Amino acid sequence: MIIIKSAERRKWNGFSGVEFPAQGIIPQAHVIGNKFILGCTDKELDEVKTALGLKFEMIFTPNTGDDHPLLDYQYLPLIEDGTTMFETTDPVQRLKAYIAMGQPFVAKNKEEADAQPHIYTHYVFSEVEDVEKAASTFDKKEKAFEAKKEMSEDTLVNIIAVITQKRIKKSEPGLISAELDMIFNKNLDEFLLLAAKSPKELEIRSTIVSAINLHVIAYDKGVHQFKFGDFEVGRSLDEVVSYFTAEKDLLNSLEVKIGGTIEYKSDARQAPAKDGEPSEQ
């Protein structure tokens, strides 16, 4: 069985969350230059041609009047909005699947479709890949839960502040737990990355993220630098953390400056960029 699925898209109706399904499409075989493009190997194609008693080359010659099998309606696939299944024991279905897999809007896998949503509307579904991904996520969550057990409330609050830009009081364990649940579902890799850092670095990182969100540390686009007053403190969040870790007096000044400014709330603010220029505030 070969399965092609629609890639995830933004909802048509942002208020109700309802997504209106698109119509299925029946494409002809994709052509680049004068060559047909299929989603299969030469060996797989030869097997299907033999099973169907077909003989043809992969050359497209327009306006000749020839009926090329790859343009024959009986072999053209219907690619649904949702899930399309092709039974590989049927050679006609296999040829349809290969034509579908050769379309420029069909990604080889979900990861490729997610990475380039402006190009791909569908992807070839792999049950093995999905199982492996689920197993990997399960292992990561186990590691995250184990790391969480070893952390103090201060460390957990700092990690939440860095990832979500939310300041939570230690006296609100229910809110801490709820935020961690969301992080484990959406930001698992980032949590594990931060969990490997020392509590002191997490404290400094949390302070800096708060300072950036409060514009106490600002980004100067002219020199592509974060600045604290007249001090240029780095081009990325990691550089800023390193700077303040080395400059203890300046770190104390920063903590004093934002100490009376931080508000504890549950609405997320925009995160600064971690590898260069930040997003627009």
Secondary structure, DSSP 8 states (H G I E B T S, - for coil): -EEEEE-----S-TTT--------B----EEETTEEE-SS-HHHHHHHHHHHT----SB--TTS----GGG-GGG---B-SSEEEE-TTSHHHHHHHHHHHTSTTEESSHHHHHH-TTT-SEEEE-HHHHHHHHHHHHHHHHHHHHHHHT--HHHHHHHHHHHH-----TT-HHHHHHHHHHHHHH-HHHHHHHHTS-HHHHHHHHHHHHHHHTTSSEEETTTTEEEETTEEEESSHHHHHHHHHH-HHHHHHHHHHHHTT----SS------SSSS----
